[in-house]
């Protein structure tokens, strides 16, 4: 993994985290937005400009890839690099949670 990717995505923004999490199954921007709102009980809403800007950046950086276009919707999926970054972030969040509870995270 190159240093640029590590610097930009670790730690990850909530938007980037939820996009990668949702793209473990093929989806489009609006579908991701709806999934995030459902997962977070409406506490997090990703605005269209943020969504599509982040998707474009992640595609350029190789974290996601375009699968196809259907009815003017661009369908994406996570790449192996994106999965690696998502896994790193999940482990980082888990470590933070363990440390907040007084547990030692290895």
C-alpha positions in Angstrom: 0.0 0.0 0.0 1.5 3.3 -0.9 2.0 6.1 1.6 -0.5 8.4 -0.1 -3.3 5.9 0.5 -2.3 5.3 4.1 -2.1 9.1 4.8 -5.4 9.9 3.2 -7.5 7.0 4.5 -6.1 6.1 7.9 -7.8 7.2 10.1 -10.9 7.2 8.0 -13.8 9.7 7.8 -17.2 8.4 8.7 -18.3 9.0 5.1 -15.4 6.9 3.7 -15.9 4.2 6.4 -19.6 3.8 5.6 -19.1 3.8 1.8 -16.5 1.0 2.0 -18.7 -0.9 4.5 -21.7 -0.7 2.2 -19.7 -1.6 -0.9 -18.9 -5.0 0.4 -22.0 -5.7 -1.8 -22.4 -3.9 -5.1 -24.3 -0.7 -4.8 -24.8 2.8 -6.1 -24.6 6.2 -4.4 -28.2 6.6 -3.6 -28.3 3.0 -2.3 -25.3 3.6 -0.1 -27.0 6.7 1.3 -30.1 4.8 2.2 -28.2 2.0 3.8 -26.2 4.4 6.0 -29.3 6.2 7.1 -30.9 2.8 8.0 -27.8 1.5 9.8 -27.4 4.7 11.8 -31.2 5.2 12.5 -31.0 8.4 10.6 -28.2 9.9 12.6 -25.8 10.1 9.6 -26.9 11.5 6.2 -24.4 11.7 3.4 -25.2 14.6 1.1 -25.1 13.9 -2.6 -22.1 16.2 -3.2 -20.1 14.4 -0.5 -21.2 11.0 -1.7 -20.3 11.4 -5.3 -17.1 13.4 -4.6 -16.0 10.6 -2.2 -16.9 7.8 -4.7 -14.9 9.6 -7.4 -11.9 10.0 -5.2 -12.0 6.4 -3.9 -12.3 5.1 -7.5 -9.3 7.1 -8.5 -7.3 5.8 -5.5 -8.3 2.2 -6.3 -10.4 1.5 -3.2 -13.5 0.9 -5.2 -14.2 0.1 -8.8 -17.1 0.7 -11.2 -18.9 -2.5 -12.1 -21.5 -1.2 -14.5 -24.1 1.5 -15.2 -27.8 0.8 -14.9 -30.5 3.3 -15.5 -28.1 6.2 -15.1 -26.8 4.7 -11.8 -23.1 3.8 -11.4 -22.8 0.5 -9.5 -19.6 0.1 -7.5 -17.8 -2.6 -5.4 -14.9 -2.5 -3.0 -11.5 -3.7 -4.2 -9.0 -5.7 -2.3 -7.1 -2.5 -1.4 -10.4 -1.0 -0.2 -11.0 -4.2 1.9 -7.5 -3.9 3.4 -8.1 -0.3 4.4 -11.6 -1.1 5.8 -10.1 -3.9 7.9 -7.4 -1.6 9.2 -10.0 1.0 10.2 -12.2 -1.6 11.9 -9.2 -2.9 13.9 -8.3 0.7 14.8 -11.9 1.4 16.0 -11.9 -1.9 17.9 -8.6 -1.0 19.6 -10.0 2.5 20.6 -13.1 0.9 22.0 -11.1 -1.7 24.0 -8.9 1.0 25.4 -11.9 3.1 26.4 -13.1 0.2 28.5 -9.7 -0.2 30.2 -8.8 -3.3 28.2 -5.4 -3.8 26.5 -5.7 -4.2 22.8 -2.9 -6.1 21.0 
